[in-house]
């Protein structure tokens, strides 16, 4: 066991063998040996050994524990349940084995058996937790039941009765048990009863979370629409803590609900269960004013009351009744707020919500008013006035962010924008002085100045200033050198490098972000969208692996979390874990990465290192199966991960999100169908009976071609939807979701090529079943397909021609679309070769049969059917075309290597000396990345060329 713990598996196997020589029937040694075998990659041997021991139904703890570990490593948790089922039969009174059995069921989600195991445990050892494990398993049955009705009429009422029994017998002990009771009543929509539980004696046990009881009561009052109680409770909680924002929202919601219902408090008795109720705007106004007065006396400044006043103004305006209640002018209130909290980084995000209250004509005046109160000092008369300390710097930063949000920077002319960039960078560099003592992991105080400057330059780039994008990269790289853990710099660099078609620097930047756990799903798209499409195949494989490893381990990890939740009685967390697992299983990104990963593997290996058939088998792919949950796809991408200070009309909107999800789903459908069509090729190549035989249908091959034809129709439909979608010509914001590769796929002709290749498969199959005799028409059709394919592929190649990086008027311009087209060309030619090897497998037997006939008849003039010539010409032309592309790529490599970037006199002499060195680095990175892409594409094409050479009938 020690050897296994230290990772020395070979020694462990040897030691186990020694032991087994002396004691042939030592179960535990066998299992430990099996673990060693499993870890050294001998899965089959390990499994056989383990099953030998399991068949004996061991009951000693060591063997059981060891087998559990082994099965877990084999990803076969269902075997653990069998193991403990047998152990429990032999030792029926063991609390330990019963609880292991319960946990084994929990791992595989067998809720009904969990319920029974829980009750069996309770009978042996009447401990409350075991009883409630059983109750929780009923709730899990209700959650997982497909039939809503069944869960409401059977599982939940049964759970409710089980808990009520314990309540009546006064056996409720722990807080978790009350939580569970509450959860059942809430799911049964018995809100009144749930409220009684929380307010009653049982509710006293709810102590582990702050305000747990109050929050639960509030939730029930809302469900029951008991607005007086909502209001009174919120009021009471705000008197305790006037900084708790959620209760302001409830307070306002309930006040306006009561006004709309024209509710009046009863004359004699209490207003409500929770005490006094406010049901008029006057009361609300004076309540907020009192909170502000009270705040001015408090020892530390609180933001809540001041923001609540702005919130009230906003709601009154929304109802069209502001002037009656003199709450003050929003502009003045925001100015006062800035004076009080402007040196806090949260000041901007607080005010951002309320800028709609300002009339646009007042924007400039408002910003000037704020600037006037910041203590800035200029060294000389015409120099920029700079802050003297961090407080003033924060205040100034807040104003700059607000100016960007109000659109003042967007309205500037090009010259003004460039001047603003200069000033922001000057402030950025000056601000670095305040952060000299910052650790490497801390951000510099003035980092946002640099980011805002880059946003201005991005505006200029989108308006057609080509040099601006290089300056963006320069400034970001400079920023990153001072603040090496600033994620915003890295994310923006990733986006811009990708837009320019340079993937190489991105890998390193992404890995330095150190994305954890769920982030592989939320921001992984930044990486996986571009790696493959820019020709970095190795990096693409790696980035897909990162993501897939997370998704696959999530399955296993979630089961462990659920088991921990049972052990510690955190029942309300269990449905959350299940929902989390489902959310990841139906993640759009997961489906995309799976599909792209398999296409990539086929591209890099099929018919190069292994045959297409073996590759498809090893991925257990089949054209009939579709494992993507189309109806439930969840878009878990975080599209706001990049900071943006843009006004609402320029920022990413809900509409953009919807469109992006639609586009991603359409593209995923096209890719998934392509993958399934390719995976159907090998099955067609297997022996086919001649058409007069009746075995065809049983043989299953005829159904295979039907599958291919059905998928082809689906692909046509998906392509049509895709084209319709692109007709909308959607432009996402520059920092919004990146567009898919769909537009390029259609415009460069790859789509038409790939579709016609799959139609060709159908024709070849027909020729195969009909034989060569009376199939002149099919042969001609195939011949024409070959011709048009070569033309289409040549067109596609022509769209890849041109310089990848050109120098124009002293600035660099990259052409990432040419790179993407090259990548599509490689993919399309690979599909063409897979289809060709299918043609080859069909035509070869025909040819050998003809040669046999020739020998029999001893005639030299048995006419060769035209399809052979067509195929030979086609293969020769493919070979020539591929050789031309390889030469073209060699040419690109030479040009890229010869590109002397040093001689680029960046026209913008505004660049300071220290910036120039960063510009050099950036351009070097882009050049090297393109060089790398071209090399990888060239290598792959050379391997494909070797495949073509083998295709001579």
Secondary structure, 3 states (H helix, E strand, C coil): CHHHHCCCHHHHHHHHHHHHHHCCCCHHHHHHHHHHHHHCCCHHHHHHHHHHHHHCCCCCHHHHHHHHHHHHHCCCHHHHHHHHHHHHHHCCCCHHHHHHHHHHHHHHCCHHHHHHHHHHHHHHCCCHHHHHHHHHHHHHHHHHCCCHHHHHHHHHHHHHHHHHHHHHCCCCCCHHHHHHHHHHHHHCCCHHHHHHHHHCCHHHHCCCCCCHHHHHHHHHHHHCCCHHHHHHHHHHHHHHCCCCHHHHHHHHHHHHHHHHCCCCCCCCCCCCCCCCCCCCHHHHHHHHHHHHHHHHHCCCCCCHHHHHHHHHHHHHHHCCCCCCCCCCCHHHHHHHHHHHHCCCCHHHHHHHCCHHHCCHHHHHHHHHHHHHCCCEECCCCCCCCEECCHHHHHHHHHHHHHHHHCCCCCCCCHHHHHHHHHHHHHHHHHHHHHHCCCCCCCCCCCHHHHHHHHHHHHHHHHCCCHHHHHHHHHHHHHHHHHCCCCHHHHHHHHHHHHHCCCCHHHHHHHHHHCCCCCHHHHCCHHHHCCCHHHCCHHHHHHHHHHHHHHHHHHHHHHHHHHHHHHHCCCHHHHHHHHHHHHHHHCEHHHHHHHHHHHHHHHHHHECCCECHHHHHHHCCCCCCCCCCCHHHCECCCCCCCCCCCCCHHHCCCHHHHHHHHHHHHHHHHHHHHHHHHHHCHHHHCCCCCCCCCCCHHHHCHHHHHHHHHHHHHHHHHHHHHHHHHHCCCCCCCCCCCCCCCHHHHHHCCHHHHHHHHHHHHHHHHHHHHHCCCCCHHHHHHHHHHHHHHHHHHHHHHHCCCCCCEEEECCEEEECHHHHHHHHHHHHHHHHHHHHHHHHHHHHHHHHHHHHHHHHHHCCCCCCCCHHHHHHHHHHHHHHHHHHHHHHHHHHHHHHHHHCCHHHCCCCCCCCCHHHHHHHHHHHHHHHHHHHHHHHHHHHHHHHHHHHHHCCCC
